[in-house]
Amino acid sequence: WIRMLSRSYGTKLLIALFLIQHATKGFAMSWIVTTLNFYFRDVGGITSSEIQTYTAVIMTPWCLKGILGLLSDTVTIHGYHKGPWITMTTIVAVLASLKIGLTPLSAISKLTAISSLLLVQFHIAFSDLLTEAKYSERIRQFPKYGSDLISYVWGGMSFAQLLAVATIGVLIESYGSRHVFAISAIPLALGFFPGSWNLLEETKELPSNPPEAGRCFLPFGILGFDSHKLKKHIGYLILVLILTAMSLLLAVMGVVSTNTKLNCVVALGAFCVTLGSFFACADLMVAKTNAYFLLCACCYISIEGATFYFFTDSPIQYPEGPHFSTTFYTTGIGLVASGTSMLGIYMYNQLFSTKKYRVIFLLNGSLWATINIISCAVFLRWNLRVGIPDEFFVLGSQALQQMVLQLGWIPGVVLMSHLCHDGMEATMYAIMAGSQNLGSNISYFTGAYLLEALEVQPSGAKGESDQFEHLWLVAILSSAAGLFPLLFLPFLIPDARPDEKLVDRRGTSMDQTTRATTSS
């Protein structure tokens, strides 16, 4: 299987995907993201709503993929579009992770800590985007094995996450949460090699004589700029700027405002503006697909800030709670989630890779909401009444959730890769991925307001049982919201299969299947 992928897509690309997608995004990011809540808990006095707001700010770079993709597509460094950007951001991320990891909690401000973590995410998001754009380009050239290449990416990433969660619990308990960030500098540093060794096999662009129209280079070819692409796709340029503005607006609100209701209103306003900009600036098929993914991300409302305290509070803090240890909450649950995630990838390739997108997404959305609603029983402690221990109940629900998540994610990646225009892969992929990440950030803000409105505000304080009284209701509302996007599925997702091309070589027209869908 690996030899087949190597012959079709190149060994160097597979190595680059291993270093960025597996080692950096899969391994290092799993360590970092898993440690976030524990770091905020160690700081002390941070409520569930504040955790969600800070997390949204830290994850902002994933919403900026549009402007980052535009930067990569139009600006070259020493003639290369991708490699130098990966190398430079790697250096910044390593320094930032060492800063927060080696500075005592009492000696670092919240703003500095959040900024450092944001810079680390900036590197992971930018490198992730550039490698996604590269394999998207190759998938459009050889669509026959597209699902296999994406399975390699996500299968390897799931395995890397498996290794990360197997060790993260022991690391946090042995060395403390902040030291995990310092150790994460090691896998982050591997991002230096794809750019410095040109593992993405980029062709160097040199100044021509006479210069091509719309292209200019600084002396010695250090920087190059291609305005022709911007003029050719002016609508996507406007869309990128709107996405960037909305993402930065939410980040600023998360830092300067403690009013969760105001933040929620601003987030919903950002959703409306972004949704409208899709149909105003993008091709109809691209607009519809992005609208669906944005809607899904917004409706999967996050309440992780509260559930973290629910599961990890000690008997002194929450006598009736599950009282999960750090190792069980990170490693135990994480191992099960990673294992079943790989099972989801296998099931997709065996059972769903030839099914239509609409069928896959309908099944995925229905199962996701159903499983999450059933999982709410743990917040009412009903599982104990029927004799199911908290550990078994949570492990089972997490296993099913992760499996269903992969069943929906892989066809989404394939669909996005088919919608990329030639020469604008990074920008197109960034717009689609960035809009989903913006939707996730919006869900953090709406979840923070929902938690505050229903008075679910645990902070790790002693005797905070009353803070969990309405958590079950919040969980049901957030789970049921995931069914709402399914109402728009027939209107927004093409009636096609993952192995069918949607965009021709020029990236300006759609195939017969897609035209029939968009005209309906």
DRENLUM-257223 format. One record per residue (C-alpha): residue in one letter; x, y, z. Coordinates in steps of 0.1 Angstrom, whole numbers, plus 5000, padded with zeros to 4 digits. Layout:
// residues N
aXYZ;...
***
This chain:
// residues 520
w500050005000;i502850245009;r504750154978;m501650224957;l501350564973;s505050624968;r504850544931;s501750764926;y502551064947;g506351044955;t508450934985;k509451284994;l505851394997;l505151105020;i508151195042;a506951565043;l503451455053;f505051235080;l507051525095;i504251785094;q500951595095;h502051305118;a504951435140;t503851805142;k500051815139;g499451465152;f501951425180;a503051775191;m499651925188;s498051645207;w500451705236;i499752085235;v496052085231;t495551815257;t497652015282;l495752345277;n492952285302;f495452145328;y497652455324;f494652685329;r493652485360;d497152515374;v497052885369;g493952885391;g490653065393;i489753035356;t486152945350;s484852715323;s483653005301;e487053165304;i488752845294;q486552835262;t487253195254;y491053165258;t491052845238;a489253015210;v491853295210;i494753045210;m493252855180;t492753175160;p495553085135;w493452795122;c490853055111;l493553265094;k494352995068;g492753205041;i495253495044;l498053245050;g497153055019;l496953374998;l500353475012;s501853135001;d500253134967;t501353494958;v504553554976;t507753344971;i510953344993;h514053264973;g511653134946;y509652894967;h506052924978;k505952685007;g509252555021;p510652885035;w507452965053;i507452625071;t511052675081;m510653025095;t507452945115;t509152635129;i511852845145;v509253085160;a507152795173;v510152625190;l511052955208;a507453015219;s507052665233;l510252705252;k509153045265;i505952915281;g507452585291;l510452715310;t508753015326;p507152955361;l503453015363;s503953295388;a506353475364;i504253475332;s501153675325;k498053535309;l498553755278;t502153625274;a501053265278;i498153295254;s500353475229;s503053205231;l500552925225;l499053125197;l502453145179;v502852765183;q499452715167;f500352965140;h503252735129;i501152415130;a498252575111;f500452725084;s502552415079;d499352205079;l497852425053;l500852415030;t501152035031;e497352005026;a497552224995;k500352014981;y498551684986;s495351844973;e497151934941;r498451574938;i495051424945;r493551624916;q496251504893;f495751134904;p492251114919;k492150734917;y494150694950;g492951024966;s491150844994;d494150625001;l496550925004;i494151105028;s493850775047;y497650775049;v497651125063;w494851075088;g495750725097;g499350825105;m498051125123;s495750905144;f498650675152;a500850975162;q498051095184;l497950745199;l501550775209;a501051125223;v498151035245;a499950725257;t502550945273;i500851275281;g499151175313;v502451055329;l504251375317;i501651605332;e501551415365;s505351385367;y506551725354;g503551955355;s501552095327;r503852375316;h506852155311;v504951955284;f505152275263;a508952275266;i509151905257;s506851975227;a509652185211;i511351855201;p508751725177;l507952085166;a511552125155;l511051845129;g509252105108;f512552245098;f513351965074;p510551975048;g511452335039;s515252305041;w515351985021;n512552074996;l510651765004;l507551914988;e509451914955;e508752274946;t510052414914;k512052734921;e510653044904;l513253284891;p512853634876;s512353624839;n513753864814;p511754054804;p509554034836;e506253854833;a503154074836;g501954094872;r505053944887;c507854124904;f510954024924;l513054204949;p516854224943;f518553884944;g515153714942;i514653714979;l510953794977;g508653754947;f505053864943;d502453744917;s499553994914;h498153804884;k496653544907;l494953814928;k493453984898;k492253654884;h490553544916;i489553884930;g486453734946;y488453494967;l490753774977;i487853964991;l486553645008;v489953585024;l490053945038;i486553905053;l487453575069;t490553725083;a488754025097;m486053815113;s488653585129;l490753875143;l487554045156;l486753735176;a490253705189;v490254065200;m486854025217;g488153715235;v491053915250;v489454245258;s485854145267;t484653935296;n480953975286;t480053635272;k476753755259;l478354035239;n480953795226;c478253555215;v476353825197;v479553925179;a480353565170;l476853515155;g477353835136;a480653705123;f478853385112;c476253585092;v478853805075;t480953505066;l477953315053;g476953605031;s480453655018;f480653295005;f477653354981;a478753704972;c482453624964;a482853254955;d481653004929;l478252864937;m479452514944;v482252634966;a479952874984;k477352594991;t479952355004;n481652615026;a478252725040;y477452365050;f480752305067;l480652645085;l477052565097;c478152225110;a481052365129;c478952645145;c476252395155;y478652155172;i478552385203;s481552335226;i481052295263;e484552145270;g485452395296;a482752265319;t483051895311;f486751915319;y486052025355;f483151775358;f485451485351;t488651595368;d487351775400;s488551605432;p486151475459;i486751805478;q485752015448;y482851795435;p481951505458;e479451345434;g481751355404;p483651085385;h487051205399;f489051095369;s492851105374;t494951305350;t496350985334;f492950835329;y491451155315;t494251205290;t495850875283;g493050625291;i490350815271;g492850935245;l494050585237;v490550465231;a489650765211;s492750735189;g492250365184;t488650395173;s489550695152;m491750455131;l488850215130;g486750495116;i489250545088;y489250175080;m485450165080;y485250465057;n487650295031;q485749965033;l482150075035;f481650435026;s484350545001;t482050484971;k478850624988;k477550964979;y478551265000;r474951325011;v474550975024;i477750985043;f477151325059;l473551235067;l474650925085;n477451105102;g475451395115;s472651175128;l474950935146;w477051215161;a473951395176;t472451065188;i475650945205;n476151285222;i472551305235;i472850955250;s476251045265;c474451325285;a473251045309;v476651075327;f475951435337;l472651315354;r474551025370;w472050785354;n474750545343;l475550475380;r471850395387;v471950115361;g475349995373;i477650125346;p480850285361;d481750625349;e484950495333;f483250235311;f480450475301;v482850755291;l485250515272;g482350375252;s480850715243;q484250855233;a485050545212;l481750595192;q482250965189;q485750945175;m484750675150;v481850875137;l483951195136;q486451025111;l483550895090;g482551245083;w485951415082;i487651215055;p484951265028;g484951635037;v488651665030;v488151474997;l485351704987;m487352014995;s490351884975;h488151844944;l486952214946;c490452364945;h491352574915;d494652524897;g497452754910;m495352864940;e495452534959;a496652684992;t494252974991;m491252764981;y491952495007;a492652755033;i489252925027;m487452605031;a489452485061;g489552835077;s485852875075;q485352545094;n487852655121;l486052995123;g482852805129;s484552605157;n485752925173;i482153065171;s480952745188;y483452815217;f481853165222;t478253045219;g479152755243;a480752995268;y477553205268;l475352905271;l477352785301;e477053125318;a473353165310;l472552835326;e474852905355;v477352625348;q480652795359;p482952555376;s486552675382;g488052395403;a487052565436;k486052365467;g482452255470;e481252355435;s478652075430;d475952335424;q477852455393;f477052125376;e473352115383;h472352225347;l475252075328;w473051795315;l470652055299;v473552235283;a474851905269;i471451815254;l471052155238;s474552145223;s474051795210;a470651855195;a472052165177;g474151925156;l471051805138;f470152145124;p472652145095;l471151825081;l468052015070;f470252195045;l472151895033;p470251835000;f470752204990;l474352254999;i476251924992;p476651794957;d475051474946;a478351304939;r480851044951;p484351104965;d485950944935;e484251184910;k485951504898;l483951824905;v486252084889;d487952064856;r491652134849;r491152514845;g489252524878;t486552744861;s483752494854;m482152204871;d481551854858;q478151734847;t477251594881;t478051924899;r476252144873;a473151934878;t473351984915;t473952354915;s471152414890;s468652234911;
***
